[in-house]
Amino acid sequence: MSLLIRKYKSVAGMMQEERIDDPDRIDRYMRIFDKDDIKKLETGVKVFIEKDEWQLLP
């Protein structure tokens, strides 16, 4: 089962981490990435979109 990790800064300025393990939610989030980012995520590399950090773990 894959795990998608999202690190972001909340409105209050604190760093938050969201761990997504639901396959349906992971599929929905993967639609926001372009092909190059998806290839990076599949190899475990961290991807940054605006201020959010994303990482996919197998």
Buried (B, 14 or more C-beta within 10 A) or exposed (E): EEEBBBBBEEEEEEEEEEEBEEEEEBEEBBEEBEEEBBEBBEEEEEBEEEEBBBBBEE
